[in-house]
């Protein structure tokens, strides 16, 4: 598995945390679902919204987070969450496992 942290440094992590704090609650819900590798249609079904609304939120997320691609957006989520887990446990950062993607952000406001 590729190292999700290879393109980010500590400044990038701080910038990502600042950007996460500016997200709205619906955007937090959408980004969590996207990080769990769900499609717009799956996210729409899970949140009770239309796929077009999810696509709009996804575009807004990519703009607010300055992510050129969906993969870049998810990488930022994983960077922030994995560093948080490692710091809380005092462990070395490990690449994320797919099964841990289900609840990546929890609540965006604490980033």
C-alpha positions, 0 to 999 in steps of 0.5 A: 500500500502506498504511503498516504503521507508522502506528499504532505508535511507538517505545514500541510497538516496544519493547513488541512486542519484549518480548512476542515474547521471551516466545513459545514455540517453537511459537508462533514457528513459528505466528506466522511462518506466519500473517505469511506469510498462511497459513490455519490449515489451511495452517499446520497442514499445514506444521507437522504439527499439527491446525487446532484446535491452530493456532487455539489457538496463534493465540488464545494469540498474540493474547492474549500480544501484546495484539493485538485482531485477526490483522491487528494481530498481523501488523502488530506482526510486520512493524513489528519485522522491518522496523525491524530490517532498516532499522537493520541496513542504515541504510536508510529503512523501506519498506512490506513486500513480500508476497514478504518475508513468508515468513520474517518472524521467523526465530527469535523469541527474538532479539526 
